[in-house]
């Protein structure tokens, strides 16, 4: 099914389908009720070290993407979380929305995950 990405601060829509938070940290100022999540996959987020290094700097995005994909392959916990996401995209017959807290809608881990899921 189609995978889309959306900020946690954006309005929930019926077309979102299954909503999955893909951040290690809960988005500031968003209540659990307002987030309307089906799942929170903390373990799929980038490591603390990678997240802090990237600091949502668009100039570092291509390097971030490479390093994050490497983490997803080499870290057992992250790899298992990615496999779970892949299963959900195959199993559910509705849209999947990867929810994230970053301000930049194009340069974040959800965009990397969408790219991976779209090419599986």
MARPATOR-247031 format. One line per 10 residues: number of its first residue (from 1); their letters; for each residue y, z negated, x negated of C-alpha. Coordinates in nm, 4 decimals. Each point is the difference from the previous one (the first is absolute). Layout:
N
NUM	A	Y:Z:X ~ ...
END
This chain:
120
1	XXXXXXXXXX	0.0000:0.0000:0.0000 ~ 0.3604:0.0450:-0.1101 ~ 0.1417:-0.2592:-0.2377 ~ 0.3685:-0.0847:0.0122 ~ 0.2146:-0.2578:-0.1731 ~ 0.2668:-0.2198:0.1529 ~ 0.2237:-0.2893:-0.0980 ~ -0.0890:-0.3379:0.1466 ~ 0.3602:-0.0200:0.1257 ~ -0.0275:0.3179:0.2117
11	XXXXXXXXXX	-0.0841:-0.0116:0.3693 ~ -0.3649:-0.0079:0.0985 ~ -0.1037:0.3091:0.1954 ~ -0.3148:0.0801:0.1935 ~ -0.0482:0.3054:-0.2246 ~ -0.0385:-0.2343:-0.3009 ~ -0.3621:-0.0544:0.0967 ~ -0.1695:-0.2469:-0.2346 ~ 0.2701:-0.1833:-0.2003 ~ -0.1035:-0.1262:-0.3444
21	XXXXXXXXXX	0.2299:-0.1975:-0.2305 ~ -0.0620:0.1122:-0.3601 ~ 0.2240:-0.2527:-0.1811 ~ -0.1186:-0.3074:-0.1882 ~ 0.3020:-0.1905:0.1306 ~ 0.1025:-0.0391:0.3627 ~ 0.3252:0.1913:0.0743 ~ 0.2965:-0.2379:0.0146 ~ 0.1426:-0.0684:0.3415 ~ -0.2805:0.1698:0.1945
31	XXXXXXXXXX	-0.1983:-0.2173:0.2385 ~ -0.3704:0.0588:0.0444 ~ 0.0642:0.0861:0.3632 ~ 0.2689:0.2556:-0.0827 ~ -0.2181:0.1586:-0.2680 ~ -0.2757:0.0698:0.2558 ~ -0.2579:0.0505:-0.2746 ~ -0.3673:0.0700:0.0450 ~ -0.0799:-0.0839:-0.3630 ~ 0.1656:-0.1382:-0.3122
41	XXXXXXXXXX	-0.1679:0.1268:-0.3163 ~ 0.1716:-0.2147:-0.2649 ~ -0.2393:0.0999:-0.2752 ~ 0.0962:0.3666:0.0081 ~ 0.3552:-0.0637:-0.1142 ~ 0.0932:0.0587:-0.3633 ~ -0.0464:-0.2890:-0.2409 ~ 0.2867:-0.2442:-0.0393 ~ 0.0645:0.1359:-0.3493 ~ 0.0150:0.3627:0.1160
51	XXXXXXXXXX	0.2125:-0.0875:0.3029 ~ 0.2493:-0.1892:-0.2155 ~ 0.0099:0.2755:-0.2628 ~ 0.0601:0.2700:0.2643 ~ 0.2602:-0.2048:0.1898 ~ 0.0311:0.2928:0.2456 ~ 0.1863:0.2093:-0.2566 ~ -0.0345:0.3629:0.1151 ~ 0.0342:0.1159:-0.3620 ~ -0.3232:-0.1867:-0.0820
61	XXXXXXXXXX	-0.1910:0.1288:0.3031 ~ -0.2146:0.2644:-0.1717 ~ -0.1089:-0.2512:-0.2658 ~ -0.0523:-0.2629:0.2700 ~ -0.2190:0.2417:0.1947 ~ -0.2209:0.0673:-0.3039 ~ -0.0298:-0.3690:-0.0871 ~ -0.0701:-0.0984:0.3602 ~ -0.2717:0.2643:0.0394 ~ -0.1534:-0.1287:-0.3233
71	XXXXXXXXXX	0.0016:-0.3555:0.1402 ~ -0.1654:0.1230:0.3192 ~ -0.2809:0.1541:-0.2062 ~ -0.0472:-0.2786:-0.2542 ~ 0.0579:-0.3196:0.1991 ~ -0.3065:-0.0843:0.2111 ~ 0.1952:-0.1834:0.2707 ~ 0.2565:0.2772:0.0389 ~ -0.2707:0.2676:-0.0060 ~ -0.1918:-0.1784:0.2780
81	XXXXXXXXXX	0.3186:-0.0296:0.2064 ~ 0.0638:0.3734:-0.0443 ~ -0.3562:0.0750:0.1103 ~ 0.0615:-0.2099:0.3129 ~ 0.3136:0.2037:0.0744 ~ -0.1958:0.3221:-0.0459 ~ -0.2650:-0.1236:0.2443 ~ 0.2619:-0.0860:0.2618 ~ 0.1559:0.3459:-0.0271 ~ -0.3405:0.1592:0.0539
91	XXXXXXXXXX	-0.1166:-0.2385:0.2729 ~ 0.3023:-0.0277:0.2286 ~ 0.0867:0.2790:0.2363 ~ 0.3686:-0.0878:0.0052 ~ 0.2881:0.0116:-0.2438 ~ 0.0076:-0.2385:-0.2943 ~ 0.3378:-0.1381:-0.1082 ~ 0.0336:-0.1613:-0.3414 ~ 0.2729:-0.2612:0.0345 ~ 0.2113:-0.1117:-0.2971
101	XXXXXXXXXX	0.3076:-0.2118:-0.0665 ~ 0.1854:0.2048:-0.2641 ~ 0.3417:0.1478:0.0802 ~ -0.0810:0.3342:-0.1627 ~ -0.2206:0.1907:0.2422 ~ -0.1083:0.2611:-0.2547 ~ -0.0616:-0.1996:-0.3181 ~ -0.2453:-0.2806:0.0756 ~ -0.3707:-0.0815:-0.0020 ~ -0.0480:0.1130:0.3609
111	XXXXXXXXXX	0.1130:0.3516:-0.0983 ~ -0.2574:-0.0004:-0.2827 ~ -0.2736:-0.1229:0.2336 ~ 0.0881:0.2632:0.2617 ~ -0.0287:0.2689:-0.2664 ~ -0.3439:-0.1305:-0.1006 ~ -0.1219:-0.0251:0.3601 ~ 0.1326:0.3447:0.0915 ~ -0.2034:0.1527:-0.2841 ~ -0.3302:-0.1827:0.0499
END
